[in-house]
């Protein structure tokens, strides 16, 4: 596995009012290889290696799900929106076609 794969950053607003719909911005380090590109030095096809499943949970409940394919660029960035109506953990789970699972949890603490 390439170095640094699976590093996740999640950004939430600094101040969150209870009941506010907030953007959740997430970035993961991943090469997102399509399986269609050749290695320039060897001429061999680079095997497919991409994230195909993304799930976001808030307070243990699934709030969004995305099925991805080879059309997503390297180091994908995504934004989804959550109604912050309670203090609870927000977890983003990314799965790739090789069976690796990457996840990160942050706490949402509305004021």
Steps between C-alpha positions, in 0.01 A plus 500: 500500500641843410631712786247733664190327360202539730596826671170681565421861585151616599408866532194628686395861564662652809166606649193282463155605618265224611274402209724666240568317173879492474743400225724203577812516281720192477820422312677165475842421359450225242645446149164404343657297217257408223679191371520668158829690542848368414817539701720725283820317596385140463212534255289272721143581600469643852240281678167652599500634856220739589245580770159360411294553816466806726270520801440780748349430843377757752417377848528141373239555226586485130439847352648458153645232277686524168604233251810618317674368191815567300374846402606658834837678507797422722480627859123548485330786681132483587244720670172390653257679730375397844239654727691547827214442743700322773847451643616178335786342308516534123682215328608477136582152369672444163544151348711415197486212252791321670301466822673775699282708730597850607303694757514811710269625772459858621264640761220740409427727796220749423473804726 
